[in-house]
Amino acid sequence: ILVVIAVPSITLLARQYEEPPEDAITVKAVGYQWYWGYEYPDHDVEVISNMLSKEEAVASGEGEQFQMAVDNRMVVPAGVPIRLQTTAADVIHAFAVPSLWFKQDAVPGRLNERMLVIDEPGVYYGQCSELCGALHGFMPIAVEALPMEEFEAWVVEQGGTIPGAEVAADTETEATDEEAAA
């Protein structure tokens, strides 16, 4: 019986240590007392995520529950490997999103990394799951998975850049210049 249980368990444990592919999108979640910061180094974007008050959550019109609603969600593309890195600025936090079966500690001075793939677009909620101080219960996590085109539009809206888009734009400009010269 133990051998039958061990085989799938060991397989599952090994899968959680898979390296993200080179082209994975990097998102760095930084825990602060008592909010989350999300950095997108590949896209030159950084957002801070604070919990909304009860009045703000109701006024947002998104139908989110108080203590789960945030002003800025962690936005990622669906169906794409994500290199999720976690760290903390002050005390130990834990980035936990149960509906994604994902939990990773955020430790000051240490960068933890795991691959995450969200198959379906949607909003997924979590919470800091490490007792990190007086306002620990006020550190919700809201992850919004979007189709790739909508994610890229969000990046541009935030003032970021799309890797490879500059190369494509330069190539188009060169082709247009060559056509004009001919």
Backbone as a chain_set.jsonl record, in Angstrom:
{"seq": "ILVVIAVPSITLLARQYEEPPEDAITVKAVGYQWYWGYEYPDHDVEVISNMLSKEEAVASGEGEQFQMAVDNRMVVPAGVPIRLQTTAADVIHAFAVPSLWFKQDAVPGRLNERMLVIDEPGVYYGQCSELCGALHGFMPIAVEALPMEEFEAWVVEQGGTIPGAEVAADTETEATDEEAAA", "coords": {"N": [[0.833, -1.188, 0.0], [1.934, 1.248, 0.797], [3.896, 1.645, -1.183], [2.312, 1.958, -3.452], [1.072, 4.361, -2.822], [3.316, 5.99, -2.631], [4.483, 6.305, -5.221], [2.812, 8.106, -6.95], [2.956, 10.295, -5.222], [5.684, 11.001, -5.012], [6.154, 11.664, -7.658], [4.498, 13.933, -7.91], [5.724, 15.622, -6.016], [8.227, 15.974, -7.253], [7.473, 17.353, -9.569], [6.895, 19.92, -8.635], [9.297, 21.161, -8.493], [10.145, 21.776, -11.014], [12.023, 23.488, -13.462], [11.383, 26.75, -14.698], [10.79, 27.492, -18.186], [13.145, 29.162, -20.444], [11.822, 31.25, -21.795], [9.817, 32.01, -20.087], [7.52, 34.191, -18.412], [8.535, 36.576, -16.121], [7.579, 37.295, -12.854], [7.812, 39.119, -9.963], [6.95, 38.849, -6.697], [6.706, 40.823, -3.923], [6.625, 40.872, -0.504], [5.384, 43.111, 1.865], [4.984, 44.838, 5.005], [1.912, 45.944, 5.251], [1.17, 44.725, 2.657], [1.271, 43.869, -0.878], [3.757, 43.932, -3.427], [4.243, 43.956, -6.918], [6.517, 43.121, -9.334], [7.489, 43.335, -12.692], [9.99, 42.425, -14.302], [10.667, 41.813, -16.976], [9.052, 43.456, -18.402], [9.245, 46.04, -17.49], [7.5, 47.041, -15.467], [5.863, 47.935, -12.464], [3.752, 47.384, -9.74], [1.757, 48.238, -6.898], [-0.131, 46.574, -4.465], [-2.849, 46.994, -2.518], [-5.226, 46.218, 0.045], [-8.684, 46.873, -0.433], [-10.95, 49.089, 1.239], [-14.049, 48.315, 2.949], [-16.098, 49.924, 1.902], [-14.905, 50.825, -0.485], [-14.597, 48.397, -1.823], [-17.258, 47.641, -2.293], [-18.049, 49.828, -3.832], [-16.49, 49.449, -6.084], [-17.815, 47.825, -7.83], [-17.249, 45.32, -8.815], [-18.091, 43.126, -7.528], [-16.6, 41.881, -5.592], [-15.521, 40.286, -2.602], [-15.279, 41.838, 0.582], [-12.134, 42.247, 2.098], [-10.892, 40.653, 0.256], [-10.741, 42.073, -2.0], [-8.654, 44.135, -3.977], [-6.71, 47.075, -4.816], [-4.94, 46.992, -6.999], [-4.481, 44.292, -9.002], [-2.437, 41.299, -9.332], [-1.489, 40.846, -12.482], [-1.433, 38.475, -15.013], [-0.557, 36.487, -17.924], [-2.74, 33.966, -19.241], [-2.258, 30.441, -19.629], [0.449, 30.438, -20.114], [3.826, 29.811, -19.191], [4.895, 30.998, -16.048], [7.415, 32.556, -14.29], [7.478, 32.728, -11.102], [8.659, 34.68, -8.633], [9.399, 35.097, -5.23], [9.869, 37.263, -2.473], [10.665, 39.141, 0.5], [10.386, 42.3, 2.149], [10.632, 42.883, 4.806], [9.566, 41.115, 7.026], [8.914, 37.548, 7.316], [6.691, 36.426, 4.869], [3.961, 34.75, 3.197], [3.096, 33.748, 0.034], [0.16, 32.767, -0.997], [-2.156, 31.055, -2.936], [-4.792, 29.302, -2.874], [-6.687, 28.289, -4.789], [-5.181, 27.962, -7.034], [-3.469, 26.034, -6.321], [-1.087, 26.847, -5.119], [1.597, 27.882, -3.167], [4.05, 29.775, -1.647], [6.858, 30.685, 0.221], [7.832, 33.966, 1.248], [10.709, 35.367, 1.934], [12.786, 37.597, 3.715], [15.729, 38.778, 2.138], [16.06, 36.536, 0.6], [15.429, 34.861, -2.463], [12.857, 33.144, -3.628], [11.763, 30.806, -6.066], [9.411, 29.6, -8.413], [7.662, 27.719, -10.91], [4.638, 28.667, -12.46], [1.638, 27.935, -14.019], [-1.272, 29.143, -15.296], [-4.149, 27.878, -16.374], [-6.759, 28.702, -17.178], [-8.365, 31.788, -18.008], [-9.231, 34.272, -15.584], [-10.067, 35.392, -12.227], [-8.218, 34.858, -9.375], [-8.055, 34.193, -5.947], [-6.171, 34.798, -2.975], [-4.177, 34.782, 0.033], [-1.89, 36.209, 2.377], [-0.217, 33.754, 4.069], [1.343, 33.477, 6.266], [1.91, 34.223, 9.544], [2.447, 37.454, 9.989], [2.418, 39.777, 11.423], [0.609, 42.54, 12.994], [-1.338, 43.401, 11.091], [-1.701, 41.238, 9.447], [-3.932, 39.835, 8.448], [-4.839, 41.495, 6.507], [-3.739, 41.329, 3.981], [-4.529, 40.578, 1.215], [-4.436, 38.589, -1.81], [-4.849, 38.973, -5.198], [-5.042, 37.476, -8.194], [-5.106, 38.028, -11.548], [-5.745, 36.393, -14.43], [-5.249, 36.768, -17.815], [-6.052, 36.578, -21.373], [-3.272, 36.446, -23.711], [-3.13, 38.716, -25.472], [-4.678, 40.647, -24.144], [-3.223, 40.837, -21.792], [-0.821, 41.944, -22.766], [-1.829, 44.412, -23.633], [-2.522, 45.466, -21.146], [0.03, 45.717, -20.012], [1.144, 47.725, -21.65], [-0.63, 49.769, -21.032], [0.125, 50.238, -18.411], [2.466, 51.509, -18.799], [4.613, 50.01, -19.492], [6.856, 47.843, -21.38], [6.816, 45.626, -24.21], [8.614, 42.744, -24.579], [10.504, 42.135, -27.475], [8.703, 43.471, -29.069], [9.788, 45.924, -29.744], [11.786, 45.182, -31.525], [10.256, 44.125, -33.614], [8.871, 46.442, -34.357], [11.012, 48.06, -35.191], [11.887, 46.567, -37.403], [9.663, 46.759, -39.094], [9.7, 49.528, -39.555], [12.144, 49.789, -40.894], [11.543, 48.301, -43.199], [9.497, 49.858, -44.298], [10.928, 52.224, -44.78], [12.735, 51.284, -46.698], [10.959, 50.636, -48.76], [9.983, 53.173, -49.358], [12.284, 54.392, -50.292], [12.731, 52.997, -52.61]], "CA": [[0.0, 0.0, 0.0], [2.812, 2.419, 0.864], [4.542, 1.818, -2.482], [1.279, 2.482, -4.357], [0.892, 5.77, -2.454], [4.579, 6.705, -2.809], [4.788, 6.619, -6.624], [2.253, 9.393, -7.378], [3.393, 11.365, -4.331], [7.037, 11.404, -5.409], [6.004, 12.344, -8.95], [3.941, 15.247, -7.629], [6.768, 16.405, -5.355], [9.248, 16.315, -8.254], [6.925, 18.343, -10.505], [6.906, 21.262, -8.074], [10.642, 21.724, -8.623], [10.485, 21.961, -12.423], [12.552, 24.799, -13.814], [10.606, 27.438, -15.74], [11.545, 27.623, -19.435], [13.825, 30.441, -20.628], [10.904, 32.294, -22.259], [8.756, 32.228, -19.099], [7.342, 35.572, -17.977], [8.962, 36.707, -14.731], [6.843, 38.179, -11.955], [8.406, 39.084, -8.625], [6.013, 39.29, -5.661], [7.444, 41.261, -2.743], [5.762, 41.079, 0.65], [5.679, 44.223, 2.759], [4.009, 44.936, 6.079], [1.109, 44.77, 5.04], [0.673, 44.775, 1.286], [2.117, 43.167, -1.851], [4.261, 44.656, -4.588], [4.495, 43.049, -8.034], [7.461, 43.656, -10.313], [7.548, 42.603, -13.957], [11.268, 42.888, -14.858], [10.701, 41.661, -18.437], [8.162, 44.445, -19.004], [9.477, 47.341, -16.852], [6.27, 47.438, -14.789], [5.793, 47.652, -11.034], [2.498, 47.825, -9.143], [1.564, 47.983, -5.472], [-1.475, 46.055, -4.261], [-3.375, 47.166, -1.167], [-6.611, 45.81, 0.231], [-9.671, 47.945, -0.463], [-11.854, 49.154, 2.389], [-15.362, 47.735, 2.652], [-16.815, 50.869, 1.039], [-14.258, 50.809, -1.803], [-14.892, 47.103, -2.453], [-18.638, 47.711, -2.771], [-18.099, 50.857, -4.881], [-15.764, 49.016, -7.286], [-18.786, 47.22, -8.729], [-16.737, 44.053, -9.327], [-18.705, 42.044, -6.769], [-15.591, 41.199, -4.788], [-15.75, 40.246, -1.163], [-14.405, 42.642, 1.427], [-10.901, 41.59, 2.526], [-10.282, 39.964, -0.879], [-10.631, 43.063, -3.072], [-7.437, 44.943, -3.945], [-6.717, 48.163, -5.792], [-4.193, 46.542, -8.179], [-4.273, 42.844, -9.011], [-1.289, 40.765, -10.055], [-2.028, 40.472, -13.788], [-0.552, 37.56, -15.733], [-1.229, 35.842, -19.055], [-3.192, 32.588, -19.024], [-1.719, 29.434, -20.525], [1.864, 30.711, -20.365], [4.622, 29.591, -17.977], [5.261, 32.192, -15.295], [8.471, 32.376, -13.3], [7.04, 33.534, -9.965], [9.69, 34.831, -7.612], [8.887, 35.76, -4.03], [10.794, 37.714, -1.447], [10.002, 40.053, 1.434], [11.179, 43.464, 2.493], [10.698, 43.134, 6.237], [9.425, 39.878, 7.79], [8.5, 36.433, 6.475], [5.321, 36.386, 4.386], [3.748, 33.575, 2.348], [2.232, 34.038, -1.107], [-0.65, 31.552, -1.098], [-3.393, 31.141, -3.716], [-5.252, 27.917, -2.821], [-7.388, 27.831, -5.994], [-4.153, 27.617, -8.02], [-2.621, 25.065, -5.65], [0.222, 27.506, -5.099], [2.023, 28.537, -1.93], [5.504, 29.936, -1.63], [7.278, 31.628, 1.247], [8.538, 35.187, 0.873], [11.636, 35.528, 3.048], [13.716, 38.706, 3.478], [17.087, 38.395, 1.752], [16.068, 35.288, -0.16], [14.543, 34.89, -3.617], [12.299, 31.832, -3.934], [11.25, 30.814, -7.437], [8.673, 28.412, -8.86], [6.891, 27.908, -12.127], [3.198, 28.662, -12.312], [0.885, 28.05, -15.268], [-2.705, 29.268, -15.038], [-4.758, 27.409, -17.618], [-7.994, 29.41, -17.539], [-8.47, 33.189, -17.598], [-10.123, 34.503, -14.457], [-9.484, 36.025, -11.054], [-7.944, 33.863, -8.345], [-7.808, 34.908, -4.702], [-5.356, 34.168, -1.953], [-3.914, 35.566, 1.231], [-0.627, 35.909, 3.043], [-0.541, 32.669, 4.998], [2.368, 33.427, 7.304], [1.584, 35.241, 10.539], [3.519, 38.428, 9.745], [2.268, 40.983, 12.229], [-0.717, 42.986, 13.42], [-2.286, 43.524, 9.983], [-1.517, 40.053, 8.596], [-5.196, 39.483, 7.811], [-5.188, 42.519, 5.526], [-2.814, 41.17, 2.855], [-5.094, 39.672, 0.215], [-3.774, 38.423, -3.109], [-5.789, 38.783, -6.299], [-4.307, 37.197, -9.426], [-5.991, 38.073, -12.705], [-5.16, 35.771, -15.619], [-5.876, 37.289, -19.031], [-5.449, 36.109, -22.624], [-2.009, 37.133, -23.96], [-3.329, 40.036, -26.09], [-5.159, 41.549, -23.099], [-2.091, 41.056, -20.887], [0.084, 42.899, -23.41], [-2.497, 45.721, -23.582], [-2.393, 45.919, -19.763], [1.422, 46.142, -19.831], [1.29, 49.013, -22.322], [-1.423, 50.718, -20.242], [0.894, 50.53, -17.206], [3.683, 52.22, -19.191], [5.689, 49.048, -19.688], [7.245, 47.473, -22.738], [6.639, 44.223, -24.585], [9.86, 42.242, -25.152], [10.379, 41.705, -28.866], [7.86, 44.407, -29.827], [10.666, 46.956, -30.292], [12.456, 44.581, -32.677], [9.261, 44.052, -34.687], [8.599, 47.809, -34.805], [12.187, 48.501, -35.942], [11.885, 45.852, -38.672], [8.613, 47.364, -39.909], [10.164, 50.859, -39.935], [13.166, 49.603, -41.922], [10.874, 47.848, -44.422], [8.788, 51.02, -44.827], [11.955, 53.132, -45.298], [13.261, 50.694, -47.924], [9.921, 50.78, -49.798], [9.919, 54.581, -49.72], [13.493, 54.706, -51.055], [12.658, 52.316, -53.92]], "C": [[0.882, 1.257, 0.0], [3.503, 2.678, -0.474], [3.551, 2.419, -3.478], [1.038, 3.969, -4.075], [2.15, 6.582, -2.787], [4.823, 7.139, -4.25], [4.134, 7.932, -7.081], [2.699, 10.563, -6.498], [4.769, 11.888, -4.724], [6.992, 12.134, -6.741], [5.497, 13.766, -8.75], [4.975, 16.158, -6.966], [7.834, 16.849, -6.351], [8.756, 17.396, -9.209], [6.976, 19.765, -9.961], [8.273, 21.93, -8.166], [11.082, 21.863, -10.079], [10.975, 23.376, -12.657], [11.649, 25.463, -14.846], [11.437, 27.523, -17.023], [12.158, 29.019, -19.565], [12.87, 31.573, -21.013], [9.746, 32.546, -21.299], [8.709, 33.707, -18.708], [7.665, 35.641, -16.49], [8.092, 37.719, -14.003], [7.454, 38.003, -10.571], [7.401, 39.667, -7.639], [6.817, 39.595, -4.391], [6.446, 41.536, -1.623], [6.276, 42.212, 1.516], [4.688, 44.157, 3.914], [3.073, 46.085, 5.73], [0.425, 44.916, 3.698], [1.648, 44.031, 0.389], [2.55, 44.125, -2.947], [4.579, 43.643, -5.669], [5.387, 43.74, -9.047], [7.484, 42.727, -11.519], [8.844, 43.033, -14.651], [11.368, 42.769, -16.381], [9.947, 42.778, -19.132], [8.316, 45.85, -18.417], [8.204, 47.896, -16.21], [6.39, 47.07, -13.316], [4.487, 48.198, -10.498], [2.481, 47.45, -7.666], [0.106, 47.591, -5.283], [-1.863, 46.157, -2.793], [-4.815, 46.692, -1.11], [-7.52, 47.034, 0.195], [-10.493, 47.922, 0.819], [-13.201, 48.552, 1.975], [-16.138, 48.63, 1.687], [-16.241, 50.852, -0.378], [-14.559, 49.513, -2.548], [-16.3, 47.105, -3.035], [-18.727, 48.679, -3.946], [-17.412, 50.406, -6.165], [-16.694, 48.363, -8.301], [-18.345, 45.888, -9.307], [-17.316, 42.858, -8.582], [-17.727, 41.271, -5.907], [-15.933, 41.28, -3.304], [-14.776, 41.178, -0.453], [-13.298, 41.748, 1.969], [-10.315, 40.683, 1.452], [-10.049, 40.933, -2.031], [-9.375, 43.904, -2.881], [-7.521, 46.037, -5.002], [-5.987, 47.788, -7.079], [-3.928, 45.04, -8.075], [-2.925, 42.497, -9.648], [-1.851, 40.233, -11.371], [-0.993, 39.631, -14.52], [-1.294, 36.987, -16.938], [-1.624, 34.408, -18.706], [-2.525, 31.67, -20.043], [-0.246, 29.587, -20.846], [2.648, 30.418, -19.088], [5.053, 30.916, -17.352], [6.335, 31.802, -14.293], [8.101, 33.288, -12.133], [8.115, 33.508, -8.894], [9.067, 35.545, -6.421], [10.032, 36.127, -3.113], [10.013, 38.654, -0.535], [10.954, 41.18, 1.794], [11.417, 43.589, 3.991], [10.661, 41.861, 7.08], [8.998, 38.772, 6.834], [7.015, 36.54, 6.155], [5.17, 35.084, 3.604], [2.715, 33.937, 1.288], [1.439, 32.764, -1.373], [-1.939, 31.831, -1.859], [-3.927, 29.706, -3.815], [-5.928, 27.417, -4.096], [-6.419, 27.512, -7.135], [-3.211, 26.536, -7.491], [-1.194, 25.609, -5.559], [0.451, 28.164, -3.755], [3.532, 28.589, -1.937], [5.866, 30.988, -0.596], [8.016, 32.808, 0.632], [9.4, 35.567, 2.069], [12.585, 36.689, 2.757], [15.12, 38.193, 3.146], [17.183, 37.118, 0.942], [15.066, 35.397, -1.304], [14.111, 33.456, -3.922], [11.661, 31.897, -5.312], [10.571, 29.489, -7.742], [7.935, 28.747, -10.133], [5.408, 27.789, -11.817], [2.589, 28.794, -13.697], [-0.588, 28.076, -14.893], [-3.408, 28.96, -16.344], [-5.927, 28.261, -18.084], [-7.935, 30.876, -17.13], [-9.474, 33.323, -16.454], [-9.395, 35.219, -13.343], [-9.394, 34.971, -9.959], [-7.502, 34.604, -7.087], [-6.972, 34.087, -3.741], [-5.108, 35.139, -0.822], [-2.498, 35.267, 1.684], [-0.947, 34.847, 4.095], [0.569, 32.447, 6.024], [2.052, 34.549, 8.284], [2.713, 36.267, 10.567], [3.356, 39.721, 10.528], [0.816, 41.35, 12.444], [-1.741, 43.042, 12.293], [-2.146, 42.372, 8.987], [-2.785, 39.7, 7.83], [-5.629, 40.454, 6.734], [-4.22, 42.514, 4.344], [-3.399, 40.221, 1.815], [-4.262, 39.66, -1.063], [-4.875, 38.199, -4.133], [-4.966, 38.65, -7.575], [-5.316, 37.169, -10.563], [-5.249, 37.511, -13.913], [-5.955, 36.222, -16.838], [-5.31, 36.582, -20.262], [-4.23, 36.984, -22.949], [-2.198, 38.539, -24.541], [-3.782, 41.056, -25.042], [-4.053, 41.84, -22.081], [-1.135, 42.084, -21.481], [-0.517, 44.299, -23.426], [-2.394, 46.302, -22.176], [-0.978, 46.435, -19.506], [1.635, 47.524, -20.438], [0.546, 50.102, -21.543], [-0.676, 51.147, -18.977], [2.185, 51.296, -17.51], [4.868, 51.305, -19.406], [5.977, 48.777, -21.15], [7.01, 45.987, -22.959], [7.956, 43.737, -25.191], [9.635, 41.727, -26.571], [9.547, 42.651, -29.701], [8.711, 45.505, -30.456], [11.361, 46.45, -31.544], [11.505, 44.53, -33.863], [8.968, 45.44, -35.239], [9.765, 48.349, -35.62], [12.235, 47.858, -37.314], [10.843, 46.443, -39.62], [9.038, 48.74, -40.411], [11.207, 50.758, -41.041], [12.539, 49.187, -43.246], [10.141, 49.018, -45.084], [9.778, 52.019, -45.432], [12.522, 52.613, -46.617], [12.255, 50.826, -49.064], [9.837, 52.224, -50.282], [11.125, 54.978, -50.581], [13.432, 54.099, -52.452], [11.689, 52.989, -54.805]], "O": [[0.599, 2.216, -0.719], [3.676, 3.836, -0.855], [3.916, 3.295, -4.263], [0.822, 4.747, -5.004], [2.046, 7.743, -3.184], [5.325, 8.24, -4.479], [4.848, 8.81, -7.565], [2.808, 11.692, -6.975], [4.984, 13.1, -4.76], [7.71, 13.114, -6.937], [6.015, 14.702, -9.359], [5.086, 17.333, -7.317], [8.295, 17.989, -6.293], [9.53, 18.262, -9.617], [7.088, 20.717, -10.733], [8.392, 23.134, -7.942], [12.268, 22.049, -10.35], [10.421, 24.338, -12.125], [11.194, 24.8, -15.778], [12.663, 27.616, -16.955], [11.739, 29.949, -18.876], [13.073, 32.719, -20.613], [8.787, 33.227, -21.661], [9.736, 34.384, -18.679], [7.138, 34.863, -15.695], [7.893, 38.842, -14.466], [7.595, 36.886, -10.075], [7.041, 40.84, -7.733], [7.515, 38.73, -3.86], [5.529, 42.342, -1.784], [7.458, 42.264, 1.857], [3.66, 43.488, 3.809], [3.5, 47.221, 5.938], [-0.771, 45.201, 3.627], [2.717, 43.612, 0.832], [1.799, 45.017, -3.343], [5.127, 42.58, -5.378], [5.056, 44.811, -9.555], [7.496, 41.503, -11.385], [8.811, 43.918, -15.506], [12.083, 43.548, -17.011], [10.166, 43.032, -20.316], [7.588, 46.761, -18.812], [7.871, 49.068, -16.385], [6.947, 46.03, -12.965], [4.14, 49.348, -10.766], [3.107, 46.476, -7.245], [-0.787, 48.201, -5.87], [-1.282, 45.492, -1.935], [-5.538, 46.758, -2.104], [-7.177, 48.093, 0.721], [-10.705, 46.864, 1.412], [-13.449, 48.314, 0.793], [-16.768, 48.133, 0.753], [-16.989, 50.863, -1.355], [-14.754, 49.525, -3.763], [-16.512, 46.625, -4.148], [-19.397, 48.396, -4.939], [-17.719, 50.928, -7.237], [-16.399, 48.348, -9.496], [-19.002, 45.367, -10.208], [-17.066, 41.711, -8.953], [-17.994, 40.13, -5.531], [-16.556, 42.235, -2.838], [-13.61, 41.293, -0.832], [-13.547, 40.58, 2.267], [-9.326, 39.999, 1.713], [-9.257, 40.655, -2.931], [-9.066, 44.333, -1.769], [-8.296, 45.944, -5.954], [-6.387, 48.231, -8.155], [-3.235, 44.583, -7.166], [-2.352, 43.288, -10.397], [-2.611, 39.265, -11.369], [0.17, 40.017, -14.636], [-2.524, 36.998, -16.97], [-0.92, 33.725, -17.963], [-2.259, 32.072, -21.175], [0.258, 28.932, -21.758], [2.178, 30.748, -17.999], [5.512, 31.828, -18.04], [6.182, 30.838, -13.543], [8.379, 34.487, -12.171], [8.436, 32.463, -8.328], [8.295, 36.489, -6.59], [11.023, 35.406, -2.994], [8.837, 38.927, -0.775], [12.174, 41.023, 1.747], [12.31, 44.323, 4.412], [11.629, 41.56, 7.778], [8.746, 39.037, 5.659], [6.186, 36.721, 7.047], [6.159, 34.386, 3.375], [1.607, 34.373, 1.602], [1.975, 31.795, -1.909], [-2.716, 32.714, -1.492], [-3.56, 28.974, -4.734], [-5.769, 26.252, -4.458], [-6.805, 26.858, -8.104], [-2.249, 26.172, -8.168], [-0.228, 24.917, -5.882], [-0.394, 28.912, -3.263], [4.207, 27.593, -2.195], [5.255, 32.055, -0.543], [8.725, 32.67, -0.365], [8.893, 36.031, 3.091], [13.139, 36.764, 1.66], [15.628, 37.283, 3.801], [18.285, 36.667, 0.631], [13.983, 35.957, -1.136], [14.903, 32.653, -4.415], [11.085, 32.918, -5.688], [11.063, 28.415, -7.394], [7.621, 29.906, -10.403], [4.977, 26.943, -11.033], [2.982, 29.67, -14.467], [-1.094, 27.153, -14.254], [-3.275, 29.704, -17.316], [-6.064, 28.512, -19.281], [-7.502, 31.185, -16.02], [-10.447, 32.572, -16.377], [-8.238, 35.608, -13.496], [-10.369, 34.283, -9.657], [-6.683, 35.521, -7.148], [-7.052, 32.86, -3.699], [-5.748, 36.187, -0.729], [-1.967, 34.192, 1.406], [-1.848, 35.029, 4.914], [0.708, 31.356, 6.578], [1.939, 35.708, 7.883], [3.794, 36.001, 11.092], [4.104, 40.672, 10.301], [-0.092, 40.583, 12.124], [-2.915, 42.752, 12.527], [-2.447, 42.536, 7.805], [-2.707, 39.303, 6.668], [-6.673, 40.265, 6.11], [-3.918, 43.563, 3.775], [-2.824, 39.164, 1.556], [-3.501, 40.584, -1.351], [-5.733, 37.334, -3.953], [-4.281, 39.587, -7.987], [-6.264, 36.383, -10.546], [-4.253, 38.078, -14.363], [-7.176, 36.076, -16.887], [-4.205, 36.041, -20.207], [-4.162, 38.134, -22.514], [-1.492, 39.464, -24.138], [-3.323, 42.198, -25.048], [-3.956, 42.955, -21.568], [-0.687, 42.993, -20.782], [0.207, 45.279, -23.251], [-2.199, 47.508, -22.024], [-0.8, 47.467, -18.86], [2.239, 48.394, -19.81], [1.038, 51.222, -21.412], [-0.821, 52.282, -18.522], [2.911, 51.686, -16.595], [6.005, 51.767, -19.493], [5.408, 49.409, -22.04], [7.006, 45.195, -22.017], [8.382, 44.263, -26.219], [8.692, 40.979, -26.83], [9.662, 42.646, -30.927], [8.416, 45.971, -31.557], [11.513, 47.19, -32.516], [11.892, 44.85, -34.987], [8.831, 45.608, -36.451], [9.552, 49.022, -36.629], [12.583, 48.518, -38.293], [11.106, 46.609, -40.811], [8.771, 49.089, -41.561], [11.18, 51.525, -42.003], [12.954, 49.663, -44.303], [10.167, 49.148, -46.308], [9.503, 52.599, -46.482], [12.763, 53.387, -47.543], [12.638, 51.094, -50.202], [9.642, 52.474, -51.472], [11.0, 55.8, -51.489], [14.026, 54.642, -53.384], [11.492, 52.562, -55.942]]}, "num_chains": 1, "name": "protein.A"}
